[in-house]
Amino acid sequence: MGIKMIKFGTGGWRAVIGDEFTKENIQILARALVDKMRAEGVAEKGIVIGYDRRFLSKEAMQWAGQVFAEEGITAYLINKSAPTPLVMFYVMKHEFPYGMMITASHNPAIYNGIKVFTAGGRDADETQTADIERYIQDVTDIPPEEMEYDEAVKKGLIKEIYPLNEYLDNIIAAVDMDQIRNAGLKVALDPMYGVSETSLKTILLTARCDVETIHERHDTLFGGKLPAPTATTLRALQNYVIDKKCDIGVATDGDADRIGVIDDTGRFLHPNDILVLLYYYLVKYKGWKGPVVRNICTTHMLDKVAEKFGEKCYEVPVGFKHISAKMYATDAVIGGESSGGLTVRGHIKGKDGIYAAALLVEMIAVTGKKLSEIVKDIEAECGTISMEERDYKFNQEKKDRIKKVLLEDKKLPELPFEIEKISYLDGSKVYFTNGGWVVARFSGTEPLLRIFCEMPTEQEAVRVCEIYEEFLGLK
């Protein structure tokens, strides 16, 4: 029964601990990867596996490693909790065919999961994950055989590594540390009880920043909150930035691939704002050339900034694998999504909250301006736009009904704005002639319907969301 439960979403496989996230299922997934690696002739290269601070993450990494060892494949296990981008970096740098990270990212504490990375340190795309799911169905020895951990270490089939310095040195080399050193900045960090503290502190202290940290201890319940950096979860960081007069407050999600930012005035900067700020900075101040990539739910302010600099903005479906693939194809400067993930040309092919944080601190140092001032500069040059986001829970019956209306019958509510075009690339997205848009789509990581709307004014964005609520019976 268990093997049919392992299904990959947009952010890997995630499941409730003790329900579907079990030792048996973890080892079945590992065994499926063994078979896939053998079929592709890459088994001798081995696999690298990391883990975050969630309950059972370390054990899950070891259980997976024991299956690889039993099958004669060397498993390189990162022996301290580490950020997801570190694993992606290591897969890329050392040319591993595959890597795994034990994490459920920003999901609630009752979840855990596994992200799979492919050659080049990329998130496994739909083709790869569908392939893994097929191999999972073919696993017959359940539970899979495993080698004793100590025996595997003794035989060299499990190698414990901790390549944090290599990853940090790569970021330090890419950031203007001299400018940051000379700026005397004060930075507040909120790792949200996750894995970013050591990495961020090391980078910022090396650059002589004054660093203060909250929520740094190991807590598998994440302080009773969702380990996702949002306006709601970062209230303590907001207060801290204001009280201590910090230049910036930086938060990362549970596995440090997403970022949240509080500016010098205590305002929460939406991930959309962060993407816009960094693209603007890299093109205007650093002189980089190239397009930008965003998903369908991410701000069209990026389109405005790109247009201002004579560049193009590309739109892709939700899922970071689509961002990184399009960035690679177009040599884009930066790519990201409204949920807080981004990466920059020349770095890893996936989300990295630690690198993004270092770049934001560099931006304050290089421009000599406060974050709030740079935001005003962009608004003065490119105009303003307002986004409204809403999430709705549903049961299966409700999901089927909404799916039929929106995606099968392709119906739309009566909308008071002129429609330019409609796209079904991912969910249902309506583009208006006034530059606004609305998208309704089912989340690939949680049982939610999400509605995002961006319009010239907040009032118009709220109005469109309410029309959709009424039309889909969501109230």
C-alpha positions as CSV (number, residue, x, y, z in Angstrom):
1,M,0.0,0.0,0.0
2,G,2.8,2.4,1.0
3,I,4.5,2.6,-2.4
4,K,1.6,4.1,-4.1
5,M,1.7,7.0,-1.6
6,I,5.0,8.5,-2.8
7,K,3.9,11.3,-5.1
8,F,6.0,14.3,-6.1
9,G,4.6,17.8,-6.1
10,T,6.2,21.1,-7.2
11,G,8.7,21.0,-4.3
12,G,9.5,17.3,-4.1
13,W,7.7,14.6,-2.0
14,R,6.1,15.8,1.2
15,A,4.1,13.8,3.7
16,V,2.9,13.7,7.3
17,I,5.5,12.1,9.6
18,G,4.3,8.7,10.7
19,D,1.6,8.6,8.1
20,E,3.2,8.4,4.7
21,F,6.6,9.7,5.8
22,T,7.9,6.5,7.2
23,K,11.2,4.6,7.2
24,E,9.8,2.1,4.7
25,N,8.7,4.7,2.2
26,I,12.0,6.6,2.6
27,Q,13.9,3.4,1.8
28,I,11.6,2.5,-1.1
29,L,12.3,5.9,-2.6
30,A,16.0,5.4,-2.1
31,R,15.8,1.9,-3.7
32,A,13.9,3.4,-6.7
33,L,16.8,5.9,-7.2
34,V,19.3,3.1,-6.9
35,D,17.5,1.3,-9.8
36,K,17.2,4.5,-11.8
37,M,21.0,5.3,-11.3
38,R,21.9,1.8,-12.4
39,A,19.7,2.0,-15.5
40,E,21.4,5.3,-16.4
41,G,24.9,3.9,-15.8
42,V,25.7,6.5,-13.2
43,A,25.6,4.4,-10.0
44,E,29.4,4.4,-9.5
45,K,29.4,8.2,-9.1
46,G,27.5,7.9,-5.8
47,I,24.9,10.3,-4.3
48,V,25.0,13.2,-1.8
49,I,22.3,13.6,0.8
50,G,21.6,16.4,3.3
51,Y,19.0,17.0,6.0
52,D,17.4,20.0,7.8
53,R,16.3,20.4,11.5
54,R,12.9,18.7,11.2
55,F,11.9,15.8,13.3
56,L,13.4,12.5,11.9
57,S,15.4,14.3,9.1
58,K,18.8,13.0,10.2
59,E,17.5,9.5,10.7
60,A,15.8,9.6,7.3
61,M,19.0,10.6,5.6
62,Q,20.8,7.7,7.3
63,W,18.0,5.2,6.4
64,A,18.3,6.3,2.8
65,G,22.1,6.0,2.9
66,Q,21.9,2.5,4.3
67,V,19.9,1.4,1.2
68,F,22.4,2.9,-1.2
69,A,25.3,1.3,0.7
70,E,23.6,-2.1,0.6
71,E,23.4,-1.8,-3.2
72,G,27.1,-0.9,-3.4
73,I,26.5,2.8,-4.2
74,T,28.5,5.3,-2.2
75,A,26.4,7.8,-0.2
76,Y,28.0,11.0,0.9
77,L,26.0,12.1,3.9
78,I,26.3,15.7,5.1
79,N,26.7,15.0,8.9
80,K,25.2,18.3,10.3
81,S,21.9,19.9,9.4
82,A,22.5,22.1,6.4
83,P,20.7,24.4,4.0
84,T,19.1,22.9,0.9
85,P,21.2,25.2,-1.4
86,L,24.4,23.7,0.0
87,V,23.3,20.2,-1.3
88,M,22.4,21.7,-4.7
89,F,25.8,23.5,-4.8
90,Y,27.7,20.3,-3.9
91,V,25.8,18.2,-6.5
92,M,26.7,20.8,-9.1
93,K,30.3,21.4,-8.0
94,H,31.3,17.8,-7.7
95,E,29.3,16.6,-10.7
96,F,27.0,14.1,-8.9
97,P,24.3,12.6,-11.0
98,Y,21.8,13.0,-8.1
99,G,21.4,14.5,-4.7
100,M,18.7,14.3,-2.0
101,M,17.6,16.7,0.7
102,I,15.5,15.6,3.6
103,T,13.1,18.5,4.2
104,A,9.6,19.7,3.9
105,S,10.8,23.2,3.4
106,H,8.2,25.7,4.7
107,N,5.4,23.1,5.4
108,P,4.0,22.7,9.0
109,A,6.1,20.8,11.6
110,I,4.1,17.6,11.2
111,Y,5.4,17.2,7.6
112,N,8.7,16.0,6.3
113,G,9.8,15.1,2.8
114,I,12.5,14.6,0.2
115,K,13.7,16.9,-2.6
116,V,15.6,15.2,-5.4
117,F,18.3,17.0,-7.4
118,T,19.6,16.0,-10.8
119,A,22.9,16.7,-12.6
120,G,24.0,20.3,-12.4
121,G,22.3,20.7,-9.0
122,R,18.8,21.2,-10.5
123,D,15.4,20.4,-8.9
124,A,14.2,17.2,-10.5
125,D,11.6,18.2,-13.1
126,E,8.3,16.5,-13.9
127,T,9.8,14.1,-16.3
128,Q,12.4,13.0,-13.8
129,T,9.9,12.7,-10.9
130,A,7.4,10.8,-13.0
131,D,10.3,8.4,-13.9
132,I,11.2,8.0,-10.2
133,E,7.5,7.3,-9.4
134,R,7.6,4.5,-12.1
135,Y,10.7,3.0,-10.5
136,I,9.0,3.2,-7.1
137,Q,6.1,1.1,-8.4
138,D,8.7,-1.5,-9.5
139,V,10.3,-1.9,-6.1
140,T,9.4,-5.4,-5.0
141,D,11.6,-6.1,-1.9
142,I,9.7,-4.2,0.8
143,P,11.1,-3.1,3.1
144,P,14.3,-2.8,1.0
145,E,17.5,-4.4,2.4
146,E,19.8,-2.1,4.2
147,M,23.4,-2.3,5.4
148,E,24.2,-1.6,9.1
149,Y,25.3,2.1,9.4
150,D,28.6,1.5,11.1
151,E,29.5,-1.3,8.7
152,A,28.7,0.9,5.7
153,V,31.0,3.7,7.1
154,K,33.7,1.1,7.7
155,K,33.4,-0.1,4.1
156,G,33.5,3.4,2.8
157,L,30.0,3.1,1.3
158,I,28.8,5.8,3.6
159,K,31.1,8.8,3.8
160,E,30.3,11.6,6.3
161,I,31.1,15.0,4.9
162,Y,30.5,18.7,5.9
163,P,31.2,20.9,2.9
164,L,29.8,24.1,4.4
165,N,33.1,26.1,3.9
166,E,33.2,25.3,0.2
167,Y,29.6,26.6,-0.2
168,L,30.2,29.7,1.9
169,D,33.5,30.5,0.1
170,N,31.6,30.4,-3.2
171,I,29.1,33.0,-2.0
172,I,31.8,35.2,-0.4
173,A,33.7,35.2,-3.7
174,A,30.6,36.3,-5.5
175,V,29.7,39.2,-3.1
176,D,31.5,42.6,-2.8
177,M,32.8,41.9,0.8
178,D,35.0,45.1,0.8
179,Q,32.0,47.4,0.2
180,I,30.0,45.6,2.9
181,R,33.0,45.9,5.3
182,N,33.2,49.6,4.8
183,A,29.5,50.2,5.3
184,G,29.3,49.2,9.0
185,L,25.8,47.6,8.7
186,K,23.6,46.2,11.4
187,V,21.7,43.1,10.4
188,A,19.0,41.2,12.3
189,L,18.6,37.5,11.4
190,D,15.7,35.2,12.0
191,P,16.5,31.6,10.9
192,M,12.9,30.6,12.0
193,Y,14.5,27.7,14.0
194,G,15.9,26.4,10.7
195,V,19.3,25.8,9.2
196,S,20.6,29.2,8.0
197,E,22.1,30.7,11.1
198,T,25.7,29.4,10.8
199,S,25.9,30.2,7.1
200,L,24.5,33.7,7.3
201,K,26.4,34.6,10.5
202,T,29.7,33.4,9.0
203,I,29.2,35.5,5.8
204,L,28.1,38.6,7.6
205,L,30.6,38.5,10.4
206,T,33.4,38.0,7.8
207,A,32.1,41.2,6.2
208,R,32.3,42.9,9.7
209,C,28.5,43.4,10.0
210,D,27.0,43.8,13.4
211,V,24.8,40.7,13.5
212,E,22.0,39.9,16.0
213,T,19.9,36.7,15.8
214,I,16.5,35.6,17.1
215,H,14.9,32.1,16.9
216,E,18.2,30.4,16.4
217,R,17.8,27.3,18.7
218,H,16.9,23.9,17.4
219,D,13.1,23.5,17.7
220,T,11.4,20.8,15.5
221,L,8.0,22.6,16.1
222,F,9.4,25.9,14.8
223,G,8.1,27.8,17.8
224,G,4.6,26.7,17.0
225,K,4.6,28.7,13.7
226,L,4.9,27.8,10.1
227,P,8.6,28.1,9.1
228,A,7.7,30.3,6.2
229,P,8.9,34.0,6.1
230,T,5.7,35.9,5.7
231,A,4.2,39.2,7.0
232,T,2.4,37.2,9.7
233,T,5.3,35.1,10.9
234,L,8.0,37.8,10.9
235,R,6.3,40.2,13.5
236,A,9.1,39.6,16.0
237,L,11.7,40.4,13.4
238,Q,9.9,43.6,12.5
239,N,9.9,44.7,16.1
240,Y,13.5,43.8,16.5
241,V,14.6,45.8,13.5
242,I,12.8,48.9,14.7
243,D,13.9,48.5,18.4
244,K,17.6,47.9,17.5
245,K,17.7,50.3,14.6
246,C,18.9,47.7,12.1
247,D,19.6,48.4,8.4
248,I,17.9,45.1,7.4
249,G,16.1,42.1,8.9
250,V,16.6,38.8,7.1
251,A,14.6,35.6,7.6
252,T,14.8,32.2,5.9
253,D,12.4,29.3,5.8
254,G,13.1,25.9,7.4
255,D,15.6,24.8,4.8
256,A,17.0,28.2,3.9
257,D,16.0,28.2,0.2
258,R,13.5,31.0,0.6
259,I,13.9,34.5,2.1
260,G,11.9,37.1,3.8
261,V,13.1,40.7,4.5
262,I,12.2,43.6,6.8
263,D,13.4,47.0,5.6
264,D,15.0,49.7,7.8
265,T,11.5,51.2,8.6
266,G,10.2,47.8,9.9
267,R,8.2,47.2,6.7
268,F,7.8,43.6,5.5
269,L,9.1,43.4,1.9
270,H,7.2,40.9,-0.1
271,P,9.3,38.3,-2.1
272,N,8.0,40.2,-5.1
273,D,9.7,43.4,-3.9
274,I,12.9,41.5,-3.2
275,L,13.1,40.1,-6.7
276,V,12.4,43.6,-8.2
277,L,15.0,45.2,-5.9
278,L,17.7,42.6,-6.9
279,Y,17.0,42.7,-10.6
280,Y,17.0,46.5,-10.6
281,Y,20.3,46.5,-8.5
282,L,22.1,44.0,-10.7
283,V,21.2,45.7,-14.0
284,K,21.4,49.4,-12.9
285,Y,24.3,49.3,-10.4
286,K,26.3,46.2,-11.4
287,G,25.8,46.7,-15.1
288,W,24.6,43.2,-15.8
289,K,22.7,42.6,-19.0
290,G,20.0,40.0,-19.6
291,P,16.3,39.1,-19.1
292,V,14.5,38.1,-15.9
293,V,12.3,35.0,-15.3
294,R,9.2,34.8,-13.1
295,N,6.4,32.3,-12.6
296,I,2.7,33.1,-13.4
297,C,2.0,34.2,-9.8
298,T,4.9,36.6,-9.5
299,T,4.7,40.4,-9.9
300,H,4.6,42.0,-13.4
301,M,6.7,44.8,-11.9
302,L,9.6,42.7,-13.1
303,D,8.2,43.2,-16.6
304,K,8.2,47.0,-16.1
305,V,11.8,47.1,-14.8
306,A,13.0,44.8,-17.6
307,E,11.3,47.1,-20.2
308,K,12.9,50.2,-18.6
309,F,16.4,48.6,-19.2
310,G,15.5,47.3,-22.7
311,E,15.3,43.7,-21.4
312,K,12.6,41.0,-21.5
313,C,10.7,39.2,-18.8
314,Y,9.8,35.5,-19.3
315,E,6.8,33.8,-17.6
316,V,6.8,30.1,-16.6
317,P,4.6,27.7,-14.6
318,V,4.9,27.4,-10.8
319,G,7.8,25.2,-9.7
320,F,11.4,26.4,-9.4
321,K,12.6,23.8,-12.0
322,H,10.7,25.9,-14.6
323,I,12.5,29.0,-13.5
324,S,16.0,27.5,-13.6
325,A,15.4,25.8,-17.0
326,K,14.2,29.1,-18.5
327,M,17.1,31.0,-16.9
328,Y,19.5,28.6,-18.4
329,A,17.9,28.8,-21.8
330,T,17.8,32.6,-21.9
331,D,20.9,33.5,-19.8
332,A,18.7,35.5,-17.5
333,V,20.2,37.7,-14.8
334,I,17.8,36.5,-12.1
335,G,14.7,34.3,-11.7
336,G,12.3,33.8,-8.9
337,E,8.8,33.4,-7.5
338,S,6.4,35.2,-5.2
339,S,6.7,32.6,-2.5
340,G,10.3,33.7,-1.7
341,G,12.6,31.7,-3.8
342,L,15.2,33.2,-6.2
343,T,18.5,32.6,-7.8
344,V,21.0,34.6,-9.7
345,R,23.0,33.9,-12.9
346,G,26.3,32.2,-12.2
347,H,25.1,30.7,-8.9
348,I,23.3,27.4,-8.3
349,K,20.4,26.3,-10.5
350,G,17.9,26.5,-7.6
351,K,16.6,28.7,-4.8
352,D,19.1,30.1,-2.3
353,G,18.0,32.3,0.6
354,I,21.5,32.7,1.9
355,Y,23.0,34.0,-1.3
356,A,20.0,36.3,-1.8
357,A,20.5,37.7,1.7
358,A,24.2,38.4,1.1
359,L,23.3,40.2,-2.1
360,L,20.8,42.4,-0.4
361,V,23.3,43.4,2.2
362,E,25.8,44.1,-0.6
363,M,23.1,46.3,-2.3
364,I,22.7,48.5,0.7
365,A,26.5,48.9,1.0
366,V,27.2,49.6,-2.7
367,T,24.3,52.0,-3.3
368,G,24.8,53.8,0.0
369,K,21.0,53.9,0.3
370,K,18.6,52.5,2.8
371,L,16.3,49.7,1.5
372,S,13.3,51.9,1.8
373,E,15.0,54.6,-0.4
374,I,15.8,52.1,-3.2
375,V,12.1,50.9,-3.2
376,K,11.1,54.6,-3.7
377,D,13.6,55.0,-6.5
378,I,12.1,52.0,-8.3
379,E,8.5,53.3,-7.8
380,A,9.6,56.7,-9.2
381,E,11.1,55.2,-12.3
382,C,8.7,52.3,-13.0
383,G,5.4,53.2,-11.3
384,T,3.5,51.2,-8.6
385,I,1.3,48.1,-8.7
386,S,-0.8,46.3,-5.9
387,M,-1.1,42.6,-5.3
388,E,-3.7,40.7,-3.3
389,E,-3.2,37.0,-2.4
390,R,-5.8,34.6,-1.0
391,D,-5.7,30.9,0.0
392,Y,-8.7,28.6,0.3
393,K,-8.8,25.1,1.8
394,F,-11.1,22.6,0.2
395,N,-12.3,19.0,0.3
396,Q,-12.1,16.7,-2.7
397,E,-15.7,17.4,-3.8
398,K,-15.1,21.1,-3.8
399,K,-11.8,20.7,-5.6
400,D,-13.4,18.6,-8.3
401,R,-16.2,21.2,-8.7
402,I,-13.7,24.2,-9.0
403,K,-11.5,22.2,-11.3
404,K,-14.4,21.5,-13.6
405,V,-15.5,25.2,-13.7
406,L,-12.1,26.8,-14.1
407,L,-10.0,24.3,-16.0
408,E,-12.3,21.9,-17.8
409,D,-15.3,24.2,-18.8
410,K,-12.9,27.2,-18.7
411,K,-15.5,29.5,-17.3
412,L,-14.8,33.0,-15.9
413,P,-16.8,35.3,-13.7
414,E,-18.1,38.6,-15.1
415,L,-15.1,40.9,-14.7
416,P,-15.3,44.7,-14.8
417,F,-12.1,45.2,-16.7
418,E,-11.2,44.6,-20.4
419,I,-9.5,41.3,-21.0
420,E,-6.4,41.1,-23.1
421,K,-5.9,37.3,-23.1
422,I,-6.4,34.2,-21.0
423,S,-3.8,31.5,-20.3
424,Y,-4.0,27.9,-19.0
425,L,-0.3,27.4,-18.7
426,D,-0.7,26.7,-15.0
427,G,-4.2,27.1,-13.6
428,S,-6.4,29.9,-15.1
429,K,-4.8,33.3,-15.6
430,V,-6.5,36.4,-17.0
431,Y,-4.5,39.3,-18.3
432,F,-6.3,42.7,-18.4
433,T,-5.5,45.6,-20.8
434,N,-4.7,47.9,-17.9
435,G,-1.6,45.8,-17.0
436,G,-3.4,43.9,-14.2
437,W,-4.0,40.1,-14.0
438,V,-5.6,37.4,-11.9
439,V,-4.6,33.8,-11.6
440,A,-6.4,30.9,-9.8
441,R,-4.5,27.6,-9.3
442,F,-4.2,24.7,-7.0
443,S,-1.1,24.5,-4.9
444,G,1.3,21.7,-5.8
445,T,2.6,21.4,-2.2
446,E,-0.5,22.0,0.0
447,P,-4.3,21.3,-0.3
448,L,-5.1,24.9,-1.2
449,L,-6.6,26.9,-4.0
450,R,-4.6,30.1,-4.5
451,I,-5.8,33.3,-6.0
452,F,-3.3,36.0,-6.9
453,C,-4.4,39.4,-8.4
454,E,-2.3,42.4,-9.3
455,M,-3.9,45.6,-10.4
456,P,-3.0,49.3,-10.6
457,T,-4.7,49.9,-7.2
458,E,-5.2,47.8,-4.1
459,Q,-9.0,48.5,-4.3
460,E,-9.2,46.9,-7.8
461,A,-7.1,43.9,-6.7
462,V,-9.4,43.2,-3.7
463,R,-12.5,43.7,-5.9
464,V,-11.3,41.1,-8.4
465,C,-10.5,38.5,-5.7
466,E,-14.0,39.0,-4.2
467,I,-15.6,38.5,-7.6
468,Y,-13.7,35.1,-7.9
469,E,-14.7,34.2,-4.3
470,E,-18.3,34.7,-5.2
471,F,-18.1,33.0,-8.5
472,L,-16.3,29.8,-7.1
473,G,-18.4,29.7,-3.9
474,L,-15.3,30.1,-1.7
475,K,-16.8,32.3,1.1
